[in-house]
Each structure stands twice: as C-alpha cells, then as structure tokens.
Amino acid sequence: MHRAVFRVSRRMNKKLTSVRWLSAAKAEGPMFPQKEDFPGRHIGPRDADIIHMLDMLGFRSLDELTDKAVPKRIKHNKHLDISEPLTEYDLINRIRKIAERNQIWRSYIGMGYHNCCVPHTIMRNIFENPGWTTQYTPYQPEVSQGRLEGLLNYQTLVSDLTGLDVANASLLDEGTAAAEAMSLCYRHNKRNKLLVSNMLHPQTISVVETRCRSLGLTVETIDVFEADFSNRDVAGILFQYPDTEGNIHDFSEVADKAHEHGTLVCCATDLLSLTLLRPPSEFGADIAIGTSQRLGVPLGYGGPHAGFFACTQNLVRLMPGRMIGVTRDASGRDAYRLALQTREQHIRRDKATSNICTAQALLANMSAMFAVYHGPQGLKDIATKIHNTTLVLQHGLEHDNNKVTNQHFFDTLRVEPRLPISEIKARAQEKQINLRYFDDGAVGVALDETVNFEDINDLFYVFDCPHRVENLKDHPSVREKAVYRSEFKRTSAFLTHPVFNSHHSETRIVRYMKVLENKDVSLVHSMIPLGSCTMKLNSTTEMMPCSFKHFTDIHPFAPLEQTLGYHQLFAELEKDLCAITGYDKISFQPNSGAQGEYAGLRAIHCYHEARGEPHRDVCLIPVSAHGTNPASAQMAGMTIEPVKVRQDGTIDVVDLKTKAEKFKDRLSCVMITYPSTNGVFEETVADLCDIVHQNGGQVYLDGANMNAQVGLCRPGDYGGDVSHLNLHKTFCIPHGGGGPGMGPIGVKSHLIPYLPGKYFYLGFTYQEGSSPFGAVSAAPWGSSAILPISWAYIKMMGPRGLKKATQVAILNANYMSKVLGPHYKTLFKSSVSNLVAHEFIIDTRDFKKTANIEPADIAKRLMDFGFHAPTMSWPVPGTLMIEPTESEDKQELDRFCEALICIRQEIRDIEEGKFDKRLNPLKMAPHTQEQVVSENWERPYTREQAAFPAEFVKPDTKIWPTASRIDDVYGDKHLVCTCPPILDEYNY
C-alpha cells in the first residue's frame, strides 16, 4: 500500500491518544449504556478513522470540512425538522403496527393485478437476498453473468409465450410498456394518430394518453373492430387479449386490415393466459406488452413489478429498454451482455429510443425464476386450475339467473347480477371481498392461483347462489366454454429450453439460484464506487418490511379505507422528504428516476399552460447533464437547448444567461444537477436559478446527487421549483441489478396543482393535484411496496445521522481523491474550496497516448482485485468517476485506492516498455480461474500477477470473474436475445 494512505501526523497521534485516555477514564461506563445507534451501523468509517482522514485533509471536524465545501449562500443552518432516531428493534415494531392498519381482503378486482403464490424459496433467496438485490445495472458483464442469465431467461419466457422474435429485459409496468409501444409505432412510420381499444385496462389508457399528449400525438379510444385504417394516418393500434372485462377475441381481421395500410399492431396480454391461449403472434401482432407480476411477484399495492415488451425482429433496434444478448468472451465461450446499448440515452441523449431508468431487473428475475421452477407444464397447470375454477364460477352464477356476458374468457368474468348492486356490495363486504364495480351496474370478478373452493363458495354467497363448488366441479356442462376446447386453444410449444425443464425440485432451484448469484459482484462482496449512482448500504432492517404480508398482499385499486397503513407511511415519508428538500409537496407516483424527470417537466409545462403561456417549450440543459435529462425533456415535448460547461467543469453562467435571455419568451425551464455531474459544489447555483426565474422559466433540480445535500442544503431553498428524488440512491432502496427504482418528485407550492394523478376507475377514485396532467405509471403511488425502505432509513438515522452521513460521503470522496492524487489527477475541484463533493473524476485520458490504455482496460483490471469499476467515460470521455458513499469504511477505501495505485504502476510498466502495449495484465483482463489454472500460460506476466495483483487479494477471499473479456462487437453483429444452446456447465 502506498505510504500516503497510512501516514499519520503527530497531531493525529495526539488526537488518538486523547481518545484512548477518554476511553480509559470512562472504562466503567454508565449503568445503563445506550443501545448501538443505527447511524453507527450505516456509516462506515469509525470515529478514529474520521479523525485521521480529516487530519490528512487539514480539517479539525466534519463541520469545518463541509462549511468549506458547501457555498455559504445555499447552506441550510437549521436542524432538520424530522423525528429523533428509532433503534432498529423499535422501528420494526412501529412499522409492523403501521402495516397492520392495512386490511388484507381477497381482491378479485383484476385490471392486470392478481394475487399469486410467491415460492418461499424465491422470496427468501432472491427478493430478500442482498446477493441479488444490491448489484448495479450489468454494464460490466464479466462480473454480472448471473443476473444477465436470469434476464435472458426472462426474455426467453416472454418471447416464447407471446410467440414474437425478441423481448427486452423488462420495463417499469404495463402502462408504461403500452406507452412505449405507441411511441415506437410513431417512430416507425411517423404518423401522428394512434388507436387504443376501449377494452384496454383503464389505467393503461391513462398512461398512454399522458405520454402521447406531450409528444403531440392524437389518441382515439375506440371499438377496435370498427377501426378505419384507410386514410393511412394511423401509426399503431393497441388492444387487450384477454381484454379488461375478461373477453377473448380473435383479432386476426383487425391485424390484417392494419397491416394492409401500414399500421403496426400492438397487443396487451397476460403471460399466464398464454400457456392456454394462442399467442398474439398467431393473429398478427407486431408488439406484445404487459406485466409479469402474477408470475411470482407480490401485489405490493401496485409495485414494483416488471413490465414486458416483445416485438418482431424488424423492430428490434427501435425497441425500448435493455436487452440481454449472447456473445462470446476472449476464450471463445458463450457469454452475456447488454446488447445494442447505442440506443440508450447515455449515448443518443434526446434522440434515444431507450432511457436507462426503464427496467425492473430484480422483479424480472423473480418472474423468470418462477418459470424456471414451475416449468412449462407447471405454468400450464396453474393456468388450467385458474381457468377451470372460473368455469365453475361462471356455471354456478348463470344457473341462478346472473348473466355472464363473456362468451370466451380465461380468469375474468363480467357479471350482470340479479341482485341490486347495493346488496352485492354489502355481501362482499361481509365476506371481506373486493370486486370490480362497473358504472352500468355490472360486476367484474378476476380469479387467481390463490383461489380455493372456499373462496368460490363465498363468491356464490355474494351473488346469492345456493351452490357449492363440490357439487358443481364435475358437472359435464362446466367445461363447455373452456378455452382449451375452443379455436383459441394454444397448440404451439413454449419454454422448451432445458433451463425451464431441469430445476423443479427445491434442491435444484436453490442450487441454480446460488450458481447465478455467485457469478455477480454485489455490495456483499466489495464497494461499488459508481459515480452518480450512490451504491450505499441497504440495511436488513430497512428491507424487512417489504416482505410483510400487510404490505405485499394489497391490490393497488383496493378501497382507500383498507389501506390506512400505506397512507400513514406515505404521509410520514412525505413530511420527512419535504423537510429534507425544502419542497412543499411530494408525489410518489413516478416509479423511476426518469419517470420523475418526466413528471416534473410535465408539471412545469402545465403550470405555464395554466398561466396562458403554453408556448414555453425551451429546456436549457448543460452538456454535462445526466443523459436521462435530455431524453426525458424530449419525451415531455420540449425543445432542448444545450448550455456550455467551462473548463473547470462548472456551468457557463454567461452562456446560460445568454440562452435564457435569447429564449425568454419561450423559456420553460433549466435542468441542473447539483452538486454538478462533475462532482463539484458550484458557487453560482443560486445565481443560475435567479437568471432562469427572471426570464420566466422554472428550475428543475435533478435530485441524483442529493447524497451530498441532505442536512447541508435544500434545493427548495436555493431556487429549485421541482426535483425528482432517486430513492434507490440517497434513500437506500437497492438497485436490484438494474431496477427497482423510485423517483418521486418534490415541488414548490405553485406546482402542486399540476402533480400527476387522475385515477377514477370503476369504484376507485384518486386525484393528487387539482389540475393533474395525467398518470405517469399504472399504479397511483408507483412502486409503493419499496417505500418502507426509505421511510425506515430516515426514521433510524434521525436529523443528526442524516447530516453526518452526507458529511462522511463528502469526506470519503475527498480522502480518496487525496490518496490517489500522486497517481491520478482529479479532473475537477471547486475553485473556491479546492474540494470535491461526494464524488470525483480521475483523468485517465493521457494513458491512451502513453500506454494504449483506456478506461475500459482499467475497469476490467479492477475485477481481478475484486472490485466493480467506477463510472466509465462519463460525463467526460476517457475518465473514471468515483463515488465511495458514506457506508464504506476506511479499510475498504484504502483497498480500492491500493488497487488503482497498483494499476497505475502497471500502466507505468507499459510506458517504460516492461510490458507490451497489447499483451499486458490490463489489456487481457479480467482473468478467470479457468485461464489461470490452464496448462497453457503464454502471457508475458505470471499467473500470480494476473490473479493476485495485490497483497490484500487472498486465495480464500478471491472474487473470480466468470467470463473473460466480452466481445461487444461480435454480440451486436450476431444478435441473439433468447436462451442459447445448452451449456455443459449446468449438466442439463
């Protein structure tokens, strides 16, 4: 280890001596010692380490450090108005009581949400397992092969069941998947008119209308069997199969007419039903969308769930979201990677067809594993049980003069009861059953895999039918309407790959999940120092409530009086987030950071519109901004005007002022990330906000870097009108290998009327703002089931703990920058304080000239040390962006610094001719165990140099990459996005 890391000054020794003396003087301690506080568990460096690190930087306290780092003009000097911290045990007791205020009724509402039996082995080994929940998005595939294989299984599941050529690795939910499908239709043929079925789930229609309105597209809700395509002005048509009332129709003629006039055909569908029904591809669908929630993911009051998207091969390069592709590694073996990344927003910005925050990887992996565990026959058995139970219910209802309007159905009936609707509701309430109530007096009943005979008997009671299932189930006429006896019967095979036919015992599935988990680097192994991503501790206590049944088993459209626990949680979390940010209201509906950006921008547009200025459409965005910013602005229908960044990494105030004045009559807003994307507290941020306000615009402050602000400054105080908050960053929701995320928005009072909302669905009423612009996600409160994580984090940290976490995050970044200083230049620092914020960029651009080494080479070499790479070549090409977070202790920071210092020496060896510029440990990294133990070792360095490049890399703790360097070019040229041929390693 370099000496700088361990150097301790005399002043430091005196401080440590003082600490030891105080400890000795208080050896007996108090009679009733205070319990260990949670901030001490969450924050990595011990007090003695903090003193050491501060001393190295020349500061006497954390307050002195952050007083210098944070501009005085924006400093928040008051105590945060949140409650004092709870212990971990007290918190669990409190949140359990809150959860139990939710009432678990049997919900047969349907509308795309169904209860399911989550296999306990999947719940415990994936959903509750930090080895699966704490990975980052798999941008470093060599240490992500496990979740990549899981997501490839998901894509195969979706592709097989829909019958379409390719599928992506998940989207946010069914509503946003439908909106993405309609957007793709527009991108494909540039027509402005879209048709959606009046038999689509109503929340899906709302999300589609919201998204398309901002793009200037016309959406018509119609009976699709009367659609007219003859004017050749329709981009796409979207219908539901089975539809929202449970009907199954043949859309072949509709599809034929659409295709005849150049219109794309989109089908929203139910994956489980497709084990029995003809797939959408067989009646001409170009695109299929939906949600895989009922495949092993809890209801969770609306999310998180994985949406899916499948399409024909000719549309693959327009398809939104991430795709997993099969390629090969340097050893010639099959391996997995993210395919076609050139579509994504970090490459194409406002012209992107994919926004990075559009995936639900953890939930997709759960659904994929559900299919692996049950296999094709198991899934078909579940579907058959549900369908047969629905047939029994339909027979019994009709036998007693209730009219069932469905001719063909899978699991959902639309019933016109013989009893008055008031009587039906009273009987349902008596049995604690939620049904769907239509405006015309009809009742919807949607069954699921949890339903048993007693449940059906209770439903018979609700409709005043004297039957019992036991007396009806074997009646010969029950199966007359069975779909497997109709023209809709599925005849094509699905899930034939051995992975879906080999792991049906719990022993096999547990071993398979563990094999995949062991292929990935996550926070259980080492720090993940990704700049702008904030990979911090996701504590066990924070995660535990997500599995409480009173949170998991609630339908998103259950009556509000049954969900008082959730709404208490929302209210308390909103109060705390307002206190932290300085905003006046929070909307929890956006279920990703990108959705939060979109929602905030739409609120700004509606504000201008209400003031009679709908023409304000120019959005100023610094060229250093997150790629999601211009992508979201484009989705919101804005015109993007880039703002220059100065050589020191700060926003060019002169250029911003010039642009603001130039477009003052059209200026809608500016999007600023603070601290800056370059890792600096800009002194002029309040001035920038003033300039925009003076020219009639609003200020959107991207909340991605709130981890450097909590307790120190508040966006709502220094000029922000709206911000999204990445709860999966600052507020401890885990990244889940690429989702779930949560991006609620905070707004000042004048934007409150324009928050997203507007849910008035057949017995369910909810509206957030007085003039909402529409719905941005399918569920009213987004991914509600993961909000307990952020609530718990704030409640256990308390005001002082939150502030200290921020201060230590800034300390850790500046400490690492200092240690690495003799070896790597920190690209940007504050011109006033000479400090960085909570992250910093090291400049590696010269290495390309001196040693033919690029950031990717350093990233791959870090894997040999057991680390995930920092953020590569963003926001500045040829650099690495490092964010240590407050959760990493000094020992881990030192190990990572040592790894980078060792790599710098290897680069120096290349520069000095000791290593060849092509054949060296960096260019040939990472090194797999198979390579290192191979009989043939023909590399100009030793096996030990390859596998154990530093003293701290020990054989007993070594993390081995399971793939050698991935061939990206080969993967894009040979696009394969479903399960590849059988691999010997699993012994299928």
Disulfide bonds with the S-S distance in Angstrom:
none
